[in-house]
């Protein structure tokens, strides 16, 4: 069967098939520029996390506006990015299993593809795959910043693993991944600041320990949409992995800024355009087949320039702000029907 | 880029790329047979809901074992089923919008495709689309059974809509959809029994009202995995829409049976085969990129015949039962990498 895209270029909004993901391109580009503005003066580079969009077109736009490359979560995402034209990709996770390692090494023949490790057995498997493919693979030691998911502990354990990587013939020690995921959605500005201060201590201490053992640490990568300003100002981190800032979402929108008010650092730019399929006049009930993940935008947002057709719902947004302009561009991702 | 399937026929489990959805075919087929056994002696027919699997191969297996066709949630699912060989499909929702109605009517040129309505404007739109396509479309009046999502109220409102459908040249009044969704996960057996007793009253009352106005009601369709035994025994419902019974899930597994114990009507047959990508010996932490939707099965389930390779996780299941046999068949659905 053929899947038709829900929209074509130039199509008016009320002809777009639903459900459709709709990007407000102006807001999207403002978000990209705002990140650059917020870190102006800091030497950190931006390597946005592409798990937010998984879309090479968007990744290329980020690179065009200054990103040095992107992050991805897994090998298949790295493949999508490299085949889509991105030349520098970091897999921000461990990769396990012979098939995936072969794909990773094969991909690294055509682009710079970095990967994380937090165990000696992984380093051995990465070395074997890189050797088999005849490449040299950049490997980052993932350090546990307190999220207690992946990562070796800071200090000695990180030194041991970095030494093993540096000694492997087909691997290059590329730096530390020091992402503090569990700090991103701490509500208070000062809570996040303190959590990142600890991460900075741990990462800096580890970097200095490596230096004392003559292992240079060219990159310390981490940070997210909730905390990037702290890593950018730290003097320790060299690279930011923010992803959600391009679209924002409801939960990041509830983070408080320095002034105690919900953050205005970025604005929602991704919306779901949905159709109400049933509305009972007597009860005021309505049903839509679209996801409930996003809160609704009040009707009035849309009524000025684009009155909803009967039975058609206003778009729902990732952050529920009532005062955004209507979308000026479209990107389709949702399966229609 | 090419997406490789995570498994091929005959491949041992430990060569399957992860994440992969794994079906225990024996358990799956037992579930299909158990539904038939549970309703043996009742005249109701089975029209399983294909939203559970969205897979024509599975739908064909259900038809082979006695189902008269399948239900789907929306037009694109109906297309997948018809193009996959299913000859009788019911869209258990309202369909809104010219594009989707055209696709629906076009599909009804090659298979029996029914659809629900709960508003006069929908009936007019369905009539227009069916007339344009030169077909006659079976339309069901959806009746609100208490879930307060879609559906007209029982009695007079249903009669009005059925009359409008019966009078439309290109539509056939096919019956009532009387699905009581909010009763399915009521925990107690008696709670569910009472909720369905009310639904049976409403549906039966509406059917009798239609009969007094010379409108025959050939089908009353509804029921789910949590309640089907009550609808089957009602003498009012003629068709069951159970879907989840083929795989079961953790929440249905918490429903209590007549004896007060968690139901044993069906068994979990769908599992996620995942790989642990990081495991810190000191803390016992482990991380997997697979979904958290399903609870884990204890290790011992797998260790007897298929010891997990290092860094490989036991499959996680939809119901967490510790005593199931290992999978004997494989079906892939997850994106690998």
Interface residues (C-beta under 8 A of the other chain):
Chain A: X1 X3 X17 X18 X73 X74 X75 X76 X77 X79 X80 X83 X93 X94 X95 X96 X97 X99 X100 X103 X118 X119 X121 X142 X144 X148 X149 X150 X151 X152 X153 X275 X276 X277 X278 X279 X280 X282 X283 X285 X287 X289 X310 X311 X335 X336 X337
Chain B: X1 X3 X17 X18 X73 X74 X75 X76 X77 X79 X80 X83 X93 X94 X95 X96 X97 X99 X100 X103 X118 X119 X121 X142 X144 X148 X149 X150 X151 X152 X153 X275 X276 X277 X278 X279 X280 X282 X283 X285 X287 X289 X310 X311 X312 X335 X336 X337
